[in-house]
Amino acid sequence: MSESPASLQRATAGWDQVYRDARPPWDIDRPQAAFVRLADAGEIQPPVLDCGCGTGEQALMLAQRGFEVLGMDLAPSAIAAARRKASERGISLEFVVGNALALVDLGRQFATVIDSGVFHVFNDADRAQYVAGLTAVVQAGGVLHLLCFSERTPGTNGPRRVTQAEIHAAFADGWEVERVEATRFETIGRIADDSPHAWLARIVRR
């Protein structure tokens, strides 16, 4: 079930306010090291969707390597910042305001989708809707690289913690979870600890 216009408007305003109020803890002014390692290893292939791109560091890193990339985020302020960065750095790529729960609206498919901290913000119903959208936009044989907080992160501050079992369950139909490895989610300030525990999953669309 898709979000109502009023619900989407509230969500958009809420996430936009996060970027207007202060620098979010995940906005580290560089790509997450996990995605740099994946790019270095040749595990990211174009065209790429950076879903929930924030201010664009992952997308910018990939575009600088010559990849065709679309960066998408619900927050207009984040997209405006990403576009400014692209202009200042002389990097050509596309950034759009869009809803991760309505990926089919993009009308496009991708060989790779990267998710840096999107999956872990959803409740169970939205999680299922998100995966359905990914199923529509990832090409057969394409890959989702998912970085999310793990249950090893102490406390309750910050986003929902995710277990490996939850990742496998969410992608049980039409996907293969090829790998889930422990890593860290780089942040500024304190969200849960100085460098929250995370899972980095490689998930292939079958």
C-alpha positions as CSV (number, residue, x, y, z in Angstrom):
1,M,0.0,0.0,0.0
2,S,1.4,3.4,-1.0
3,E,1.6,6.3,1.4
4,S,-1.2,8.9,1.4
5,P,-0.3,12.4,0.1
6,A,-0.6,13.8,3.6
7,S,1.6,11.1,5.0
8,L,4.2,11.6,2.3
9,Q,4.1,15.3,2.9
10,R,4.7,14.9,6.6
11,A,7.6,12.5,6.0
12,T,9.2,14.8,3.4
13,A,8.9,17.8,5.8
14,G,10.3,15.7,8.7
15,W,13.4,14.5,6.8
16,D,13.9,17.9,5.3
17,Q,13.9,19.5,8.7
18,V,16.7,17.1,9.8
19,Y,18.9,18.7,7.2
20,R,17.8,22.2,7.9
21,D,18.2,22.1,11.7
22,A,21.8,20.9,11.8
23,R,24.3,18.6,10.1
24,P,22.9,15.0,10.5
25,P,25.3,12.5,12.2
26,W,25.5,10.4,9.0
27,D,26.5,13.4,6.9
28,I,30.2,12.8,7.2
29,D,31.4,14.8,4.1
30,R,32.9,11.7,2.5
31,P,31.5,8.4,1.3
32,Q,31.1,5.6,3.8
33,A,34.3,3.5,3.7
34,A,32.3,0.4,3.1
35,F,31.1,1.7,-0.3
36,V,34.6,2.9,-1.3
37,R,35.9,-0.7,-0.6
38,L,33.1,-2.1,-2.8
39,A,33.9,0.3,-5.6
40,D,37.6,-0.5,-5.4
41,A,36.8,-4.2,-5.6
42,G,34.7,-3.8,-8.7
43,E,31.5,-4.9,-7.0
44,I,29.5,-1.8,-8.1
45,Q,28.4,-1.7,-11.7
46,P,26.5,1.0,-13.6
47,P,23.9,2.2,-13.8
48,V,23.7,2.9,-10.1
49,L,20.9,4.1,-7.9
50,D,22.0,5.7,-4.6
51,C,18.8,5.3,-2.7
52,G,18.5,7.8,0.1
53,C,21.6,9.6,-1.0
54,G,21.5,12.4,1.5
55,T,24.0,15.1,0.4
56,G,25.4,12.8,-2.2
57,E,28.9,11.6,-1.1
58,Q,28.5,8.0,-2.3
59,A,26.9,9.1,-5.6
60,L,29.6,11.7,-6.2
61,M,32.4,9.2,-5.5
62,L,30.9,6.8,-8.1
63,A,30.3,9.5,-10.7
64,Q,33.8,10.7,-10.3
65,R,34.9,7.1,-11.3
66,G,32.9,7.5,-14.5
67,F,29.7,5.6,-13.4
68,E,26.2,6.5,-14.5
69,V,24.6,7.4,-11.2
70,L,21.2,8.6,-10.0
71,G,21.1,10.0,-6.5
72,M,17.7,10.1,-4.8
73,D,16.5,11.4,-1.5
74,L,13.2,12.4,0.1
75,A,14.6,15.6,1.6
76,P,14.8,18.5,-0.8
77,S,17.4,20.2,1.3
78,A,19.7,17.2,1.0
79,I,19.3,17.1,-2.8
80,A,20.0,20.8,-3.0
81,A,23.2,20.3,-1.0
82,A,24.2,17.3,-3.2
83,R,23.7,19.4,-6.4
84,R,25.8,22.2,-4.9
85,K,28.6,19.7,-4.2
86,A,28.4,18.3,-7.7
87,S,28.6,21.8,-9.2
88,E,31.5,22.8,-7.0
89,R,33.5,19.7,-7.7
90,G,32.7,19.7,-11.5
91,I,31.1,16.3,-11.4
92,S,28.2,15.5,-13.7
93,L,25.3,13.4,-12.4
94,E,21.6,13.5,-11.7
95,F,20.0,14.1,-8.3
96,V,16.3,13.9,-7.7
97,V,13.8,14.2,-4.9
98,G,12.1,10.9,-4.6
99,N,10.4,8.5,-2.2
100,A,12.2,5.2,-1.3
101,L,8.7,3.7,-0.8
102,A,7.7,4.5,-4.4
103,L,10.8,3.4,-6.4
104,V,8.7,2.2,-9.3
105,D,7.9,5.8,-10.0
106,L,11.4,6.3,-11.2
107,G,10.5,4.3,-14.3
108,R,14.0,2.9,-14.6
109,Q,16.1,-0.1,-13.7
110,F,19.6,-0.3,-12.3
111,A,22.5,-2.8,-12.2
112,T,23.4,-1.7,-8.7
113,V,21.5,0.0,-5.9
114,I,23.3,1.2,-2.8
115,D,21.5,1.8,0.5
116,S,23.4,3.6,3.1
117,G,21.1,3.8,6.1
118,V,17.6,3.6,4.5
119,F,16.5,0.0,5.2
120,H,17.0,0.5,9.0
121,V,14.6,3.4,9.3
122,F,11.5,1.4,8.2
123,N,8.9,-0.4,10.3
124,D,7.9,-3.9,9.1
125,A,5.2,-2.8,6.7
126,D,7.3,-0.1,5.1
127,R,10.2,-2.5,4.9
128,A,8.1,-4.9,2.8
129,Q,7.0,-2.1,0.6
130,Y,10.6,-0.9,0.1
131,V,11.8,-4.4,-0.9
132,A,8.9,-4.6,-3.4
133,G,10.1,-1.4,-4.9
134,L,13.7,-2.6,-5.1
135,T,12.4,-5.7,-6.9
136,A,10.9,-3.5,-9.5
137,V,14.0,-1.3,-10.1
138,V,16.9,-3.8,-9.8
139,Q,17.7,-5.6,-13.0
140,A,17.7,-9.4,-13.0
141,G,21.2,-10.4,-11.8
142,G,21.6,-6.9,-10.3
143,V,22.9,-6.2,-6.9
144,L,21.7,-4.3,-3.8
145,H,24.5,-3.3,-1.4
146,L,22.8,-2.6,2.0
147,L,24.5,-0.9,4.9
148,C,22.5,-0.8,8.1
149,F,22.9,-0.6,11.9
150,S,23.3,-4.1,13.5
151,E,21.9,-5.4,16.8
152,R,25.5,-5.2,18.1
153,T,25.2,-1.5,18.5
154,P,24.3,-0.8,22.1
155,G,21.5,1.3,23.4
156,T,18.4,2.5,21.6
157,N,19.4,6.0,20.3
158,G,19.4,6.3,16.5
159,P,17.8,4.0,14.0
160,R,16.4,0.6,14.4
161,R,18.9,-2.2,14.8
162,V,18.7,-5.0,12.2
163,T,19.8,-8.7,12.6
164,Q,21.2,-10.9,9.9
165,A,18.0,-13.0,10.2
166,E,15.9,-10.0,9.4
167,I,17.9,-9.2,6.3
168,H,17.5,-12.8,5.1
169,A,13.8,-12.8,5.8
170,A,13.1,-9.5,4.1
171,F,14.8,-10.7,0.9
172,A,13.6,-14.3,0.9
173,D,11.4,-13.9,-2.2
174,G,13.2,-13.3,-5.5
175,W,16.6,-12.4,-4.0
176,E,19.7,-14.2,-2.8
177,V,21.6,-12.8,0.2
178,E,25.1,-13.7,-0.9
179,R,27.0,-12.1,1.9
180,V,26.5,-10.3,5.2
181,E,29.6,-8.9,6.8
182,A,30.2,-7.0,10.0
183,T,31.5,-3.4,9.5
184,R,31.0,0.0,11.0
185,F,28.7,2.9,10.1
186,E,30.7,6.1,10.2
187,T,29.1,9.1,11.9
188,I,30.0,12.4,13.3
189,G,29.2,13.1,17.0
190,R,27.5,10.3,19.0
191,I,24.5,8.4,17.7
192,A,24.9,5.2,19.6
193,D,28.7,4.8,20.1
194,D,31.6,6.4,18.3
195,S,31.4,4.1,15.3
196,P,28.1,2.1,15.4
197,H,28.2,-1.5,14.5
198,A,26.7,-2.3,11.1
199,W,26.0,-5.0,8.6
200,L,27.0,-4.7,4.9
201,A,25.0,-7.1,2.8
202,R,25.4,-8.1,-0.8
203,I,22.0,-9.1,-2.1
204,V,21.4,-10.3,-5.7
205,R,18.1,-10.0,-7.6
206,R,17.1,-13.4,-9.1
